[in-house]
């Protein structure tokens, strides 16, 4: 595979470097949000053995080290054998519990596991989540959880099913498990900055990895291996990555936008077929209830200013959402906290031990995913898009049937065209 340039650093590592104070302090005590019982052995199934999946699996194991539980990666599954084999060896998984192929996730769900980690390209998330809930599994799902309205509705329905079954669901929107964010949000909810009147959020950084097509790969295989650059697989980077920031704004505002309008395009990542059909920059205005406006920007272009942040303005002050409040009720977070990527697994494992499915983040992560889809649609079309119209649309991205073979690169969106 072709080596990356200055963007070899993973997005998750990039976020850790830009969010001050998120590292696990030496000797820091865990802070699970749900009371824990005695030690437990967790058997985990990993669906999606790429960098994010194996990273989440290690976070789950580190959670057990903090709480005194035993956490074992018991089964692994991926579309590609060359992803499964190293994961199986790394985690010490038995051959009989290692699966690859389009139906690998179904085989894994037949294995006895306490919960499953969903970390395939986002296009497949809703189907895998639905199958996991049908199989009675607790779930840790990476974000985003859909790439289109069809997937959003499917995920929401499965989340409701999880609630009815008493299954626990945690999502990879880790800021909701990060102590400094949580304490800041609580103060805002208690009125520390008055009524929220505006906000902004950014994820502006350089480019990321890409994969050239190798000999023997079909069009379908290459697109899935190079999934970041195809809207049907990733949702575009506004959905796949910027969803983190949009989730924070939804959280702090206690609502989702009702309309969106914006613009975006491809200025630098234009090489075909390498960069598929996604944009490299977006700028969106999100209109929330009561006329609250949020400016949203995201970009993946080398050599430009970078900023990964959120900010909310109120009638009595403002906050960076992460760790500080400005104005008459000025405050700044201090103290230790557990790495939020580990904390989210501590919280999920605690909920599973409690046995009541009290942690269910399905609706929150689905709503934030749909917020990003709304913003993307506004930019792709050049139209002002209403939430209610879009969530009821029949848009479904990707093929009807999954198989290796020819697949044309989807057209690049051209603003001004009809939806």
C-alpha angles and dihedrals in degrees: 000000000000115000119241124238126222091336098069089111107099121245090242092052089046091054092049090053093051099043106078118221100012097120119107106258116229109267094005115155121237117257106203113183091219125055113256131220125205127318118297137188111236121200111199131196116210117209108188116031101200125113095287094046096049089043091054090047090055090047088054091051091048089052089060092051089057098045098037095247123131113240121190130179096228103175138014133199136179139154091247127060092211088062095045098050099059091042091051091051095043094051097036094241118170117249091242090061097051118092138176135183136065091298096044093108091057091053092049091052088061090061118090106258132152093218141352132226115220111206109144122121107300095251090075097044100095094049093047092046092050091049092048093051091046087053090053096247128149109233143216105192126191119224139287101044100194142014099209142023091266091059092044093055091045092051093047091052092050090048089055089050090052090054092050090050094047093243121153121234126189125181134210092246087113097178088077087063096044112105097218093050091045094051092046092050092049091054091049091049088051091056103262092144098026120233114353110243104168145359146183136203133186140189103177117157143130129286126293138219123300134186126222117219112265129211111276096025116121120221090259094050092049094049091051092047089048091041099145091074100053121077093210090060106033104018086235121284093285087066101031098046113006089057086087092065094040089052090056092052092049089049096049094043093044091224145067125244119271095204140011138194129177151125139244144145150158116292104148110012094063102126113122135249091002097070099039115204106313129114124245097214140029135182117186139176111213118199114208129189115294089029096285109161127210125191112215125190133173132169139169105197126127120237097030132109113280131216131163107181151110132222133183126195123207137181090260104034143314144258140210085220090227107074116328141066122199128204134040091336094048114173139160129201119245133173140059128305138181118254101272092225087062095037092061089060092045088055094046093048091048090052091050090051090050088056101212103095090240092155111068116153096166097109095045096050092042092051092050090047089052089048088059091046089052091052092046092050092051090053096042092051103031088228133120103252125204119218094224093052095048099046089055095047124112094232112142120167126209137032124318091229129035115226138128114261142081118348126169119226107256116247119269111249115255114202114231095042119113118263 
